[in-house]
């Protein structure tokens, strides 16, 4: 019988060890490469062959989404016409485990003849790629996670991790923040978390309010009309509290009768946020305080109430 857990554990251990072993290899070369990418006027062109080419495509996506312009070029296609996409101010990162693939050995002289800066991300320090790169990032691994020690597994994990390390360093060096990230990811749940604000999820009928001395009947009617299970309590045009379904139940449990006024029912310290606040932050506040509504303000003025369901309806989570 196949021991699935044993094999999986060995695989994950070997791959995590391969990534951990990269740390001692970080040094001046890594810092130099990072600075070159930070200051480049063009794009980073990432190339490779086989599994390394697939890693290159993933790293291109990571760089582009984190503020570093990047493009993928397959090493085999490069020597059959695609080399034309490399411009004078670009930097090429060539990823290879062996560093001696025929396509890589054919590509390097062509890059050199055009004086293109070449960075080798390679798992063989004695290879052609390592020896002919302007700078080298060492991704050598001691053993592949493949039981035959053949299929690229630990080596591709190391390549991926080294590329991610570069990308995250560049993010910090550029001061790349959540708003920048949102501009690169406008679609899907991730994008919505980063740009959807409370003003975007509020409906026109979500600003229920009652006067400070309103009767219980008026409170219930206003809560029902607002469709958010709550109402603000106002005095002199300022919000003084909030009444939710839970506040009503607790008031009844504490013996308040039908003659109770809004001021007796309300929570005097409602959670408030600006209408310009991110909806995801409002959701986090709701989770933290175990509440279903947030009072929304426009400056110091009451603007409305956002319910938990309004945020979920947007597909943010």
C-alpha positions in Angstrom: 0.0 0.0 0.0 1.2 3.5 -0.9 2.1 5.5 2.2 0.7 8.8 1.0 1.4 10.8 4.1 5.1 9.7 4.3 5.7 10.6 0.6 3.9 13.9 0.9 5.8 14.8 4.1 9.2 14.0 2.5 8.2 16.1 -0.5 7.2 19.1 1.5 10.2 18.8 3.8 12.7 18.7 0.8 11.0 21.7 -0.8 10.9 23.7 2.4 14.5 22.9 3.0 15.4 24.0 -0.5 13.8 27.4 0.1 15.4 27.7 3.6 18.8 26.9 2.1 18.5 30.0 -0.1 18.9 32.4 2.8 22.7 31.9 3.3 23.1 32.5 -0.4 21.6 36.0 -0.2 24.3 38.6 -0.3 25.8 41.4 -2.3 24.7 39.9 -5.6 21.1 39.8 -4.5 21.2 43.4 -3.3 22.9 44.5 -6.5 20.3 42.8 -8.6 17.5 44.4 -6.6 18.9 47.8 -7.0 19.4 47.3 -10.8 15.7 46.3 -11.1 14.6 49.3 -9.0 16.5 51.8 -11.1 16.0 50.2 -14.6 14.3 52.4 -17.2 12.8 49.5 -19.2 11.2 46.2 -18.2 12.4 43.0 -16.7 12.3 40.3 -19.3 12.1 36.8 -17.7 13.0 33.8 -19.8 13.6 30.1 -19.4 13.0 26.7 -20.9 10.8 23.8 -19.7 9.6 24.0 -16.1 11.7 27.1 -15.6 9.7 28.8 -18.3 6.5 28.2 -16.4 8.1 29.6 -13.2 9.2 32.6 -15.3 5.6 33.2 -16.4 4.4 33.2 -12.8 7.1 35.6 -11.7 6.2 38.0 -14.6 2.7 38.1 -13.2 4.0 38.7 -9.7 6.3 41.5 -10.8 3.6 43.2 -12.9 1.1 43.1 -10.1 3.5 44.6 -7.6 4.8 47.6 -9.5 7.7 46.2 -11.6 6.9 46.1 -15.3 7.8 42.6 -16.7 7.3 40.5 -19.7 7.8 36.8 -20.5 10.0 35.5 -23.3 10.4 31.8 -23.9 14.0 31.0 -24.5 13.3 28.7 -27.5 11.1 31.3 -29.2 13.7 34.0 -28.5 16.2 32.5 -30.9 13.5 32.2 -33.5 12.3 35.9 -33.6 11.0 36.8 -30.2 14.3 38.3 -29.2 13.0 41.5 -30.8 10.8 42.2 -27.8 13.9 42.9 -25.7 14.6 46.6 -25.7 17.8 48.5 -25.0 16.9 49.5 -21.4 15.5 46.1 -20.4 17.0 43.7 -18.0 16.8 39.9 -18.8 16.5 37.3 -16.0 17.2 33.9 -17.3 16.0 31.0 -15.1 17.5 27.6 -15.5 18.4 24.6 -13.2 21.3 23.3 -15.3 22.3 26.6 -17.0 23.5 24.5 -19.9 20.4 24.0 -22.0 21.1 24.4 -25.8 18.5 27.1 -26.1 20.0 29.1 -23.2 23.5 28.7 -24.7 22.3 30.0 -28.0 20.4 32.9 -26.4 23.2 34.3 -24.2 25.6 35.5 -27.0 22.7 37.2 -28.8 21.9 39.2 -25.6 25.6 39.9 -25.0 26.0 41.3 -28.6 23.3 43.8 -27.9 24.8 44.7 -24.5 21.6 43.6 -22.6 22.1 43.2 -18.9 21.7 39.5 -18.0 20.9 38.1 -14.6 21.1 34.3 -14.3 18.9 32.6 -11.8 20.6 29.2 -11.9 21.1 26.0 -9.9 24.6 25.3 -11.2 27.4 27.7 -10.4 29.8 26.1 -13.0 27.3 26.3 -15.8 27.4 28.4 -19.0 24.7 30.7 -17.8 26.4 31.3 -14.5 29.7 32.0 -16.1 28.3 34.4 -18.7 25.7 36.4 -16.6 26.4 39.9 -15.4 25.0 38.8 -12.1 23.9 35.5 -10.7 21.3 34.4 -8.2 22.2 31.0 -6.9 19.2 28.6 -6.6 21.1 25.4 -6.3 19.3 22.6 -4.4 20.8 19.5 -2.9 18.0 17.2 -4.0 14.8 17.2 -6.0 11.7 16.1 -4.1 11.0 13.7 -6.9 11.6 10.1 -5.7 13.9 9.7 -8.7 15.7 13.0 -8.0 14.9 13.9 -11.6 11.7 16.0 -12.0 12.1 19.7 -11.2 10.4 20.1 -7.8 12.7 21.4 -5.1 14.5 23.4 -7.8 11.4 25.1 -9.2 10.3 25.8 -5.6 13.6 27.6 -5.0 13.3 29.6 -8.3 9.8 30.7 -7.3 10.8 31.7 -3.9 13.9 33.6 -5.1 11.7 35.5 -7.6 9.1 36.3 -4.9 11.8 37.6 -2.6 13.0 40.0 -5.3 9.4 41.1 -6.0 8.6 41.8 -2.3 11.9 43.7 -1.8 11.0 45.9 -4.8 7.6 46.5 -3.4 9.0 47.8 -0.2 11.7 49.8 -1.9 9.1 51.5 -4.1 6.8 52.2 -1.2 4.2 50.1 -3.0 1.0 50.3 -0.9 -2.5 48.8 -0.9 -3.9 51.6 -3.1 -1.3 50.8 -5.7 -2.1 47.1 -5.5 -5.8 47.8 -6.0 -5.1 49.6 -9.2 -3.4 46.5 -10.5 -6.2 44.2 -9.3 -9.5 45.9 -10.1 -11.3 42.7 -10.7 -12.6 39.9 -8.5 -12.9 39.7 -4.7 -9.3 40.8 -4.2 -9.8 44.0 -6.1 -13.1 44.8 -4.4 -11.5 44.5 -1.0 -8.9 47.1 -2.0 -11.1 49.7 -3.6 -14.8 49.3 -2.5 -15.7 51.9 0.0 -18.7 52.3 2.3 -20.2 54.9 0.0 -20.2 52.3 -2.8 -22.3 49.7 -0.8 -24.8 52.1 0.8 -28.3 52.3 -0.6 -30.4 55.5 -0.7 -32.9 54.0 1.7 -30.3 53.1 4.3 -30.4 56.2 6.4 -33.2 55.5 8.9 -33.4 57.9 11.9 -35.7 58.8 14.7 -35.8 61.7 17.2 -34.3 61.4 20.6 -37.8 61.2 22.2 -39.5 59.0 19.5 -41.9 56.3 20.7 -41.2 52.6 20.5 -43.8 52.3 17.7 -42.0 54.9 15.6 -38.7 53.2 16.3 -40.0 49.9 15.0 -41.6 51.4 12.0 -38.4 53.3 11.1 -36.2 50.2 11.5 -38.5 48.2 9.2 -38.6 50.9 6.5 -34.8 51.2 6.5 -34.3 47.4 5.8 -31.1 47.3 7.8 -32.4 46.2 11.1 -31.4 49.4 12.9 -32.1 53.1 13.1 -30.0 56.1 14.2 -31.2 58.3 17.0 -30.9 62.0 16.4 -30.9 65.1 18.5 -30.3 68.7 17.2 -29.4 67.1 13.9 -26.6 65.1 15.5 -26.5 61.3 16.0 -26.6 60.4 19.6 -27.0 56.6 19.3 -28.3 53.6 17.4 -31.0 51.1 18.0 -30.7 47.6 16.6 -32.9 44.5 16.7 -30.7 43.3 19.5 -31.1 46.5 21.5 -34.9 46.1 21.3 -34.7 42.5 22.6 -32.4 43.5 25.5 -34.7 46.4 26.4 -37.7 44.1 26.6 -35.7 41.6 28.7 -34.8 44.4 31.1 -38.5 45.3 31.6 -38.9 48.4 29.5 -42.5 48.7 28.3 -44.3 49.9 25.2 -44.0 53.5 26.5 -40.2 53.5 26.2 -38.5 56.3 24.3 -35.7 56.0 21.8 -33.3 57.5 24.2 -34.0 54.6 26.6 -33.5 52.0 24.0 -30.4 53.2 22.2 -26.8 52.2 22.3 -25.1 55.5 23.1 -21.7 54.5 21.7 -22.4 53.2 18.1 -19.5 52.1 15.9 -19.0 54.7 13.2 -16.9 55.0 10.1 -16.4 57.5 7.3 -18.2 56.9 4.1 -14.8 56.9 2.4 -13.6 54.0 4.6 -12.9 50.7 2.9 -15.8 48.3 3.2 -13.4 45.5 4.2 -12.3 47.5 7.2 -16.0 47.9 8.2 -16.4 44.2 7.9 -13.4 43.6 10.2 -14.9 46.0 12.8 -18.2 44.1 12.6 -16.4 40.8 13.2 -14.3 42.3 16.0 -17.3 43.7 17.9 -19.8 41.0 16.9 -22.2 43.6 15.3 -24.1 43.6 12.1 -24.3 47.3 11.4 -21.9 50.3 11.1 -23.0 53.9 11.3 -21.7 55.8 8.3 -20.7 59.5 8.6 -20.1 62.2 6.0 -17.6 64.3 7.9 -19.5 64.8 11.2 -22.9 64.3 9.6 -25.0 61.1 9.7 -25.0 59.6 6.3 -26.6 56.2 6.8 -26.2 52.6 8.1 -24.4 49.8 6.3 -25.4 46.2 7.2 -23.1 43.2 7.1 -25.2 41.8 4.2 -24.5 44.9 2.1 -20.8 44.2 2.2 -21.2 40.4 1.5 -23.5 41.2 -1.4 -20.7 43.0 -3.1 -18.7 39.8 -3.4 -15.8 41.1 -1.3 -15.5 37.8 0.5 
